[in-house]
Amino acid sequence: MIGLLLASIARIATGVLINLVAMPFVHAGGTIQFKNFVSQLHSADGEFVQHQIKATDGSASQELRQPVRTSMSTSSGTFQFIRPGKFIWAYQKPYKQLLHSDGHTLYIWDKDLNQVITLSLSNALGTSPAAILFGSDKLEKNFSLHDTGVKQSCDWLKLIPKEKNTQFEYIDIGFQDGNLKMMELHDVFGNITLLSFSNIHKNPELSADTFKFLMPQGVDIINN
């Protein structure tokens, strides 16, 4: 009796295993990967490369006007964040500039100009790309999300700001196996900012003290 029972269990287990192997892989689109990224990633650090592409008007005709895009600059650096609102976005090449938020105030430090600009974070984030990466998980309040298929081995989605008074027309985000890989920021003037991400560490132990901004001595401070 015990032998028959074990044999029956073995047949059932084998059948379940065969069915699991035969099941098709359910591929998650860009929107699902994005929502998982926002909800499951509470902190991160990594590296980025940024390409700035400027649009110039290629035609005098308003109706036939087609923007001609010319690559203008490339920069790179590192980032760290703890959601919501604490982040350090540090440009290292070709010049040093720091965007530093303690969760309440955004500090923009231009080392070459010896200048720090301060902004209220609530006003600075809004529907900006920083709100997507570093803000809360309530993004659908500010953006409409749409899957746009596969490109460059990534699953892409498009975020369209619901507010009309924003500098960005739309933002494309590419994920690969749940990992953030690229962002394309399209502003209302036809300019494009391309961001690629690498060496992202998910949910590292980052201290809140890391995001306390220490005002450099002797800088000009501009409060906005």
C-alpha positions in Angstrom: 0.0 0.0 0.0 2.8 2.4 0.9 4.6 1.5 -2.3 1.6 2.2 -4.4 1.1 5.6 -2.6 4.7 6.6 -3.2 4.4 5.6 -6.8 1.2 7.6 -7.2 2.9 10.7 -5.6 5.9 10.2 -7.9 3.6 10.1 -11.0 1.8 13.3 -9.8 5.0 15.1 -9.1 6.4 14.1 -12.5 3.3 15.3 -14.2 3.4 18.7 -12.4 7.1 19.1 -13.4 6.4 18.3 -17.0 3.5 20.8 -17.1 5.7 23.5 -15.5 8.5 22.9 -18.0 6.0 23.0 -20.9 4.4 26.2 -19.6 5.3 29.2 -21.9 7.4 32.0 -20.3 5.2 35.0 -19.5 7.1 38.0 -20.6 6.6 41.2 -18.6 6.2 44.4 -20.6 7.9 47.7 -19.9 5.0 49.0 -17.7 4.9 46.0 -15.4 8.7 46.1 -15.1 8.6 49.8 -14.3 5.9 49.4 -11.6 7.9 46.6 -10.0 11.1 48.7 -10.2 9.3 51.6 -8.4 7.6 49.5 -5.8 10.5 47.2 -5.0 13.5 49.5 -5.2 13.7 51.7 -2.2 17.3 52.7 -2.6 20.0 52.3 -5.2 23.3 53.5 -6.5 25.0 53.2 -9.8 26.5 55.0 -12.8 25.1 56.9 -15.8 26.1 58.3 -19.2 24.2 61.2 -20.6 24.0 62.3 -24.2 22.4 65.7 -24.9 21.0 66.1 -28.4 19.8 69.5 -29.4 17.1 70.1 -32.1 17.7 72.9 -34.6 15.0 74.1 -37.1 15.8 72.7 -40.5 13.2 74.6 -42.5 11.8 78.1 -42.7 8.3 76.7 -43.5 6.1 76.3 -40.4 4.1 73.4 -41.9 7.1 71.5 -43.2 9.3 72.3 -40.3 11.3 69.2 -39.3 13.8 69.4 -36.5 17.4 68.4 -37.4 19.1 66.9 -34.4 22.8 67.3 -33.7 24.6 65.6 -30.8 25.9 68.4 -28.6 27.5 66.9 -25.5 28.2 63.8 -23.4 28.6 63.6 -19.7 28.8 60.9 -17.1 28.8 60.3 -13.4 27.2 58.5 -10.4 24.0 58.5 -8.5 22.5 57.4 -5.2 19.0 57.6 -3.8 16.6 56.7 -1.1 12.9 57.1 -1.8 11.2 59.4 -1.5 13.2 62.4 -2.5 16.7 61.8 -1.2 19.3 61.6 -3.9 22.7 62.6 -5.1 23.2 63.0 -8.9 26.9 63.7 -9.5 28.3 64.7 -12.8 32.0 63.9 -12.9 33.0 64.3 -16.6 33.6 66.5 -18.5 32.9 68.9 -15.6 31.8 68.5 -12.0 28.3 69.5 -11.0 26.2 68.1 -8.1 22.4 67.8 -7.7 21.9 66.9 -4.1 18.5 66.5 -2.3 18.0 66.0 1.4 14.3 65.2 0.9 13.2 68.8 1.4 15.6 71.0 -0.6 17.4 70.5 -3.9 20.9 71.9 -4.0 22.6 72.4 -7.4 26.3 73.0 -6.9 28.4 74.2 -9.9 32.0 73.8 -8.7 33.4 75.9 -11.6 31.1 78.8 -11.0 31.5 78.4 -7.2 27.7 78.7 -6.9 25.0 76.8 -5.1 21.3 77.2 -6.2 18.7 76.0 -3.7 15.1 75.0 -4.7 12.2 73.6 -2.8 12.1 69.9 -3.7 8.3 69.8 -4.1 8.6 72.5 -6.7 11.7 71.1 -8.4 10.5 67.5 -8.8 6.9 67.9 -10.2 6.7 65.9 -13.4 10.5 65.9 -13.9 12.6 62.7 -14.6 13.9 63.0 -11.1 10.3 62.4 -9.8 10.3 59.1 -11.7 13.6 57.8 -10.4 13.6 59.3 -6.9 10.1 60.3 -6.0 7.2 58.3 -4.6 5.4 55.4 -6.2 2.3 57.5 -7.1 3.5 58.2 -10.6 0.2 57.4 -12.3 -1.2 60.5 -10.7 1.2 62.6 -12.8 1.8 60.4 -15.9 0.0 58.2 -18.4 1.9 54.9 -18.9 1.9 53.1 -22.3 3.9 50.0 -23.4 5.8 50.7 -26.6 7.4 47.3 -27.4 11.0 46.1 -27.7 13.9 48.1 -28.9 17.7 47.7 -28.3 16.9 44.5 -26.4 14.9 46.4 -23.9 11.1 46.6 -23.1 10.0 50.2 -23.4 7.2 52.3 -22.0 6.2 55.9 -22.6 5.3 58.3 -19.8 3.2 61.3 -20.9 2.8 64.1 -18.3 -0.9 64.7 -17.5 -0.1 68.4 -16.7 0.2 70.6 -19.8 2.6 73.1 -18.2 5.7 70.9 -18.2 9.0 71.1 -20.1 8.8 67.5 -21.1 6.6 66.2 -23.9 7.2 62.6 -23.0 9.7 60.2 -21.4 10.7 56.8 -22.7 12.1 54.2 -20.3 13.8 50.9 -21.2 14.0 47.9 -19.0 15.8 44.6 -19.5 14.9 41.7 -17.2 13.5 44.1 -14.6 16.6 46.3 -14.6 16.6 49.9 -15.6 18.8 50.4 -18.7 17.8 53.6 -20.5 15.8 56.7 -20.5 15.0 59.1 -23.4 13.7 62.5 -22.3 11.9 64.5 -25.1 11.3 68.1 -24.2 8.7 70.5 -25.8 11.4 72.1 -28.0 12.4 68.8 -29.7 15.6 68.3 -27.7 16.4 64.8 -26.4 18.4 63.7 -23.4 19.6 60.1 -23.5 20.6 58.3 -20.3 22.1 54.9 -20.0 22.5 53.2 -16.6 25.0 50.6 -15.4 26.4 48.9 -12.3 23.1 49.5 -10.4 23.0 48.1 -6.9 19.5 47.5 -5.7 18.5 48.4 -2.1 21.9 49.0 -0.6 22.1 50.1 3.0 22.4 53.9 2.6 22.4 56.1 5.6 20.0 59.1 5.6 23.1 61.2 6.8 24.6 60.6 3.3 22.0 63.0 1.9 22.7 65.9 4.3 24.2 68.7 2.2 27.2 70.5 3.6 27.4 73.9 2.1 30.9 74.5 0.7 32.7 77.5 2.1 32.8 80.7 0.1 30.2 79.8 -2.5 27.6 82.2 -3.9 24.1 81.0 -2.7 21.1 81.7 -4.9 17.8 80.8 -3.2 14.8 80.2 -5.5 
